Amino acid sequence: MPNNRINMRKMRDILRLRFETGFSFRQISQCGDISTGTIQKMLKRLDAIGVTRHLL
């Protein structure tokens, strides 16, 4: 099964849900129909390169 890319709008929504509302990875995955592992990896990568929610 191919991996689908996450578009920038969905990334912004994930960051907003994580930092503004304080949702857990599980709650975000239920809202965005994305696996918790994908959310964890994405947030870890964005943190490693220094991207904050204000830059998106």
N, C-alpha and C positions, 0 to 999 in steps of 0.2 A: 504494500500500500504506500503510495507516495506521500511525502511530507508536504503539507500545505503551508505556505508562508503566512505569517501574521502581518496584516497591513498596519500602517502607522496609526490609523485611527483606533484600532483595537489595542495597540500598545499604550496609547495615551489613556484609554479607558482603564486598562489594567493598572497603570501607575496611579491614576486617580483613585480607583477603588482601594488600592493598597495603602496609599499615604493620606488621603483626605478622609476616607471613611474608616480606615483601619481594618478592613476585611481580611480574613485569613485566606490562605491559598485555596482552600476548599471552597469557601464562599465565592471567591473570584471565579474559580473554574465553573461553578454552577451558573453564575451570571453570564459568563462569556462563552460557554460551551468549549472550553479549552482544558486540557488535562492539567492537574496540579504540577506534574513534573515539568511541563512546558513553561508554566508560569514561573516556577522556581528558577529554571535555567535562564529564562529571559531576564528576570530581575537581577540575577547574579551577574550576567554579562553586562547589563547596563550599568550596574554598580562598579564593575571592574574598570570600565572605560570612563567613569566619572559622569555619566548622564544622570541628571536629576529630573524630577517631574517638571521643573520650570523650563528646562531646555526643550522638552517635547511640546 
